[in-house]
Amino acid sequence: MNQATEKGNGIDLRPEWGIFIPSVLVIILISIPAVLYPKAAEEVVSAIYQPFAANFGTLYLWITVGLIILCVYFACSRYGDIKFGDPDEKPEFSLSSWIAMIFCSGVAGAVMFWSIIEPLWDIVQPPQYAAPMSTQAYDWALAYLLLHWGPNAWCTYFITALPIAYMFHIRRKPFLRISSAADMIIGKQKDGLLGRCVDVFFILGLLFCTAVTMCISLPTVEAALARVFGITPSFGLEIAILFVSALLAGVTVYLGLKKGIKRLSDINVVIALAMVAYGALVGPTSSLFDIFTNAVGKMLGNFWSMTFWTNPFSEGSFPRDWTIFYALFWAGYGPFMGLFIARISRGRTVREVIGWGMFGTVAGGFMIHGVFGSYTLWAQYHGIIDAVSILKTQGAPAAMMAVIDTLPFSKVVMLIYCAFSTIFLATTVNSGCYVVAATATRRMPVDADPHRYHCTFWAVAQGLLALGLLAMGGLEVAKIFGNFSGALMALPSLLLTACWLKIIREDGKDLLHTYRAKD
């Protein structure tokens, strides 16, 4: 199809230069100094973020709880009947593939990493005034892991998807952008400087958040390959892994949503289920189930106190290091996941998007954390391995591989993990590149995709940005950049939430009349 024909059909897949060029320029202006002067860049970002987290971090805990309440309300209320699309329209994707794409895009390869590493840190520097390495510390560790990866994480994704899906599938706006979704708040400014700033702001935050995820995942893949093949970890090996991940992301995003991203997500969910089943069967199955059950009960029984705990009467930094970190991390992905979920949710109701989406993603995370988080704590507690000492002396990737090494056929498991993590990472990157390309496209109706070369360009840019963060080095650096990006991206999330509330107030009755009359 030539460009003229595309325009004649209301489609113009050329880049929107007013969004594309500023985004690229800012990335270049940030990345080059960060690579050339990594220590100075780290100090600057840390100097900006630390006072912010100290003064405003607790606010994000309230925001998270507010979003959970809104999700429950809209899923259970009459507004749950609103369908994104025509009243008789069928879902574009099957339920299993739909959940798989959301889960794989939302958690990336970090889900396996944190399922092992976070419980170890939680028993070393425990929450709720527990003594380090005590029984109480073990008791809290998995409960907090489930809290951080449970509804608190996913609520931001689904609530931000609602106004975007409304504008894209019901009002048929040919723009998959934050500014377009916020039309009812910013009005005509969506096409002016304010709208451009919102979209550029979103693109930058998303690219940095995804780069942070890549920097967290790549060292663990490197450690696995080094352990299996006896090679020495190096920056060059990290670059090679980054290249493979970016290449896989580029190929799948080039193939498009249905042929690339959907198929890759389906494959990775099968791998994830196989790893969970293997870990549960070869490990101490009964003990793992006991640890997981205890953690679920402890989390549910203390949900509000765990979420709101700020440690005001001691010098510990657990809430800032973990609960607030996660609140900002998920906020950073909120607008991106909102756009992506909105794009793939045509034909689904509000109740389906929130209900099935929340159930499927939380259940997926609980299975992975329930098996590998429980196994890590069991192995540490019973002296199978001193993963805590390895964590302190050799770092998180080495500790993770040491835990996996205690499983039967550990080398095979490590290779499968490499594939699992790389595909998970590629799914997040290609979903992000798809959304960024859609944001920077002139006109893209609901049945179209961004231009393939446009998507591929952003996959390359994403890889280069991650390379810059890798050059700076270290998990703590990645966490600082992730928190900083999340703090910025929370603003578009709040804007989208306000927009959805206004949509319900102004159009809710008409929408309910339309869909209930059809039923």
N, C-alpha and C positions, 0 to 999 in steps of 0.2 A: 504494500500500500504506500503510495507516494504521499509526500507531505501535504500537497494540495487537497488530496482526497481526505486525508485525516482532518484537515481543517473543515472541509465541507460537512463532515459528520460530527462536528463539534469536538473533535479530538485534535490536540496539538501537543505532541510528545516532546517537543524541543524544550531545552532547559529554560526555566524562568530566570533570566540573567540577573535580575534584581535580588534574587535569593542565592543563586549559584555562586556568583563572583564574590560577594562579601564573605560567604562561608569559607570558600577556598582561601581567600586572602588572610582571614583571621587565623585559620588553621596553620598556614605557612608562618605567619608572624609569631604564633605561639610555639610551634614545633621547633623551628630552627634555633632560637635561643635555648630551648629546653634541652636539645641535643648537644649544643655547643657548651652550655654552662649548666649541666644537670644539677649540681649542688646548689647553685644560686637559685635555680628555678624551684627546687624543692623547698628551699627556705622561704621564698616569696609566697608560694601557695600555702605552706604551713602557717606562715604569719597571718595570712588572711583567714584561713579556716579555723584555727584554734580559738581565737576570741569569739568567732561566730558560734562555734559549737558550744563553748562555755556559756554564752549568754542566751542563745536561741535554740539550742539542741532539744531541750525539753518540750518546746513548742511543737516539734515534729511528732512527739509521742501523742499529743492531743490530736494533731491532724490525723494520724493513723487511726486512732480510735473513732474519730468522727467519720472517716471514710468507711470503716467497718459497719458502723450503725447505718449509714446511708445505703450500703450494699444490701444489708438485711432488709431494710425498709422497702426498697424498690423491688427486691426479689419476691417479697411476701405480699406486697400491696397490689391493688388493682392495676397499677402501672406496669406490673410484670407482664401483662397481656400485650403490650405494645410490640409490634413486630417490625424489624428493620427490613423493609422491602414492601412489596404488595401483600395484601391480606392473605392471599392464597399461594404465596411464593414458598417454594421448598428450600431448605438449606443448601447452600452451594457445595459444602463439604460434609462428609459423613461425620457423625459425632466423634468417633475414635480419632480420625485424622485431624479434626478441628482441635480437640484437646491436645493431641500430640504436637501440633504446630505451636500452640500457645505455650505448652510446658517446655518444649525444647528451646523456643526463642526466649523464654523468660528466665530460665535458670542457667543456661550455658553449661560449660564443663565444670563450673565452680561448685555445683551441687555435690559432686563426689568428694571434691577437695575439702569442703567445709564439713561434710558429714564425719570425716575422720579428725580433722585438725581442730575444729571448734570445741568439741568435748574435751580434748587434751588441755587446751588453754583454760577451759572453764573449771577444771579441777586444780589447775595451778594457781589461777587467780579467780576464785569462785565468787558467785553473786550471793546476795542475801546474807552477808556477814559470816558465811561458812568458813571454816579453817581450810587452808590449802591441803589437798590430798586427803581430806577427811571423808567419812562416809556421807556426810551431808553434801559435800562438794560433788561426789559422784551422783548423788540423788538429784541435784539440780541440773547437772550438765546436759543430759539429753533433753530434759524438759525445756530448757532455754533454747536448745537447737530447734526443737519442734515449734516453739513460739516464734522464733525469728524467721522460720521458713513456712509458717502456716498462714492463716487468714491475714495476719498483719502485713505479710508481703504482697499477697495477691489482690487485696482490696483496692490498692491504688491503680492497678492495671485495669480492672473491670469498670470502676466508676468513671475513669477518664475515657473509656471506649464508648460510653453511651452517647454523649453529645456528638462525637465524631461520626458514629454509625447513623445517628439521626440525620445529620446534615448530608451525609454521603448516600445513604440508601433510601431515605424517605423524602427529603427535599431535593435529592438528586443533584446536589452541587458537584460540579466536575473538578473538585479540588480535594485532595487528601492532605489537608494542612491543619495545623493548630489554629491559625488565624481564621480560616474558613469555618472551623467548628465553633469558634468563639464569636461568630457573627452577631449573635444576640446580645453580646456584652459590648464589643468594641464597634459594632455597626460598620459604617462606611470606611472607618479607619483600617479595616482588614485589607483594603487594597492600597493603603498609603504607607507612610513610613512606619507607623506603629505595627501594622500587620507584617511588614517585611522584617522588622526587628524581632518580633515574636518567632517567626519561622527560622530566621538565622540563629537566634538564641537556642531554639530547639535542636537544630542540626548540630551545633557545636556541642551542646550538652550530651546528646546521644552518642556522637562519635567518641567523645572522651570517656563516657561510661563504658562503651563497648571496648575501647582500648584498655581500660582498667581490667575488665573481665578477661581479656586476652592475656594480660600480664600476670594475672593470678593463675590462669590455667596452664600456660605454656611451661613454666618451670617444673610442674609435676609430670607433664608428658616427657620433658627432657630427663628428669630423674628416672622415670620408668625405662626409657630407652637405654640410658646409661647403665642401669642395673641389669637389664636383660642381655645386652650385647657387650658389656664390659668396656664401654667407651667413656672418655672423660667429659663431664659436662662442660660446656663452653658457650660463650655468646654466639659463636658461629652455629652451634647446634640449635640454639633458640631461634636464630634467624631462619634456619632451614625448616623448623617446625612451623614457624609463623608463615613462611612462604607456602607450605602445603595447606595450612588452614585457610589462608587468603585465596589460594588457587581453588580449593574446593568450594569456598563461598562464592567466588567469582563465577565458577562454572554453573553452580546450581541457581544463582540469581539470574544468570544469563538464560538458563532454560525456562525461567518463569516460576510463577507461584505454584501451579498444579504439577508441572513436570519436574521441577527442581526442589523447592522448599518443602512441599507436601511429602514427596517420596523420601527425602532425606530425614524428615521428622519421623515418618513411619518406621524407617529402618532403625533409627536410634532408640525409639521406644522399645522395640523388640530386643535390642542389645541390653538396654537398661533392665528390662524385666528378667532377662536371662542372668544378668549379674546379680540381681536381687535374689533370684531363686537359688543360684549357686551359693551365695554367701549364707543364706538361711539354712540350706541343707547340709553344707560341709562344716559349718560352725556349730557351736553348742545351741541347737535350735531352741530347746526349752528355755535356756537361760536368756537368750536373745529376746524371746517373746516376753519373758518376765520383765526384763529391763525396759523394753519398749512400752509394755502395758503400764508399768509403774510411772514412766515418764509422761504418758498421755494423761493419766489420772492426776499427776502433780501439776501439769500444765493447765488442765481444765479447772482444777480446784483452786488454782492461784492465778488465773489468767489476768485479772485486772491488776493485782498487786505486782505481778511480774512485768506487765506492760508499762506500768507507771512508776516502777521503782527507779529512783534517781540517786540513791546512796548519799543522802544529804548529811549524814553524821559520821562519815569516815573519809579517809584520803583515797580510797579505792576508786578506780576509773572504769569499772566494768560497764556501767550504763553508757558512758560516752564511747568506750571502745567497741561495744557490741550492739546494744539495743538501739542507740541513737545512730550508730554507724549503719545498721541495717535499714533503719527508717529512711535515712538519706540515700542509701544505695538503691532501695526500691523506688523511692521518689524520682531518682535519676532516670530510671527506666520507664516510669509511669506514662508520660506522654507518648513515647515510642511504642510501648505495648498497647496503649490505647488506640493508636493509629492502626497498628497491625491487627489487633483483635477486631476493630471496626471493619477493616477491609475484608476479613474472612468470615464475617458473621451475617452476611446477607441471608435472609430467610429465617433467622432465629429471633425469638422474643427476648425482651429484657430479662425475664425470669430464666430462660435457658442460658443466656450469656453469663449471668451472675451465678445461678445455681449450679448448672453442670460445669461451668468453667471453674468455679471455686472448688467444687467437689473433686473434679478430676486432677487439677493441679496440686491441691493440698494432699490428696491421697498419693499421688506420685512421689512428692517430696517425702512424705511420711514413710513410704516403703523403703526408699533409699536410705534415709537417716535411721529408720528403725532397725535396719539390718547392719549397716556399716558403722553407724554411730554406736549402737549397742555392742557390736563386736569389739570396737576399739576400747570402750570402757571395760568390757569383760576381760580382754587380753591384758590391759594395763593393771587391773585390780588383782588378777590371779597370777601376775608375774610371768606371763607368757613372753612379754616384751616390755622393756622400759622405754616406751615411746616418748614419754615426757623428757627424759634425758637427751634423747636424740633430737627432739624438737628444740631444746635449749642450746645444744652444742652444734648441730648440723643444719638446723632450719626445718621449715614445714614440709617441703617436698621430700626430703630424706625421711622424715618421720612417717609420712604417708606411705612411702614405699616399704618402709620397715614393717608397718602394720600389715600391708597386703602380703608381704613375704612370709608371714606366719600361716597363710592359707595353703592348702594343698594345690599343687600345680601353679604356684605363685607366678612363675614367669609367663605362663599362658594368660593368667588373669591380668598381669601388667600390660601385655600386648593388647588384650581386649579393652582394657581401660584406655590405652592410647587411642584406639579407634573410637571408643565411646566419647572420650573428652574432645577429640578433634572434630568429630561430627557434631557434637553438641555445640561446640564453639563456632563451627562453620554455620550452623543453623541460626545462631544468634546474629552472627555477622551478616549473613545474607538477608535475614529478615530486616536488620537495621539498614542495610544498603538499599533494600527495596523501598522502605519507608522514606529514607532520605531522598532517594531519586524521585519518589512520588511527590514529596513536598516541594522539590525544586523543578517540577514539571508544570508547564503552562496550563494545560487542560487535560484531565484524565477522568473520563466517566467511569461508572461503576464496573463496566464490563471490560475495561482496558487495564493494561499494565504499563509501568514506565518503560522507556526505551532500554533495550538490553545493554547497549554500550554506556548509557548513563548509569545504570546499576553497577556495571563492571568498573567504571571509573571510581565510584565511591568505595568499592571493595579494595581497590589499590590504595586509595587515600587512607582507608581505615587501617590497612596493614602498615603503612608508613608511620601513621600516628602511634600505633602500638610499638613499633620499632623505637620511636623516640622515647617512650616511657620505659621500655626495656633497658635502654641505654642509661637511664637514671637509676634503675635497679632497685630491687627490694619490695617485699610485700607491703611494708609500711608506707612506702612512697605511693604504691598503687591505691592503698586505702585512703590516703590523704587526697589524692586526685579524685577518687570515687566520691568521697564525702563532699568535696568542693563542687563537683559537677551535680551531685544530688541536691545540694542546697540551692543551686541555681534552677534546676529543673523542677523543683517543687512549686515554683511560681506558675508555670504553665499548667501544672496539675490542678492547682487551686482555681485557676481561671476556667479550666474545662469543667470542674465541679460546679462552679457558680453558673456557668452557661447551662448545664443540664438542669439545675434547679429552676432557672428562668424558663427553659423550654417546657418543663412540666407545669409551671404556673400559668403560662400563656397558651400552650397548645395541648396540654394534657387531656382536657375534656374532649376536644375534637378527635384526638388520636384514639382515645378509648371508644368513642362512638363509632369510629370507622372500623376498628378491628372487632369489637363486640357485635356490631351489626352484621358483619360478614360471617361471624361464627353462628 
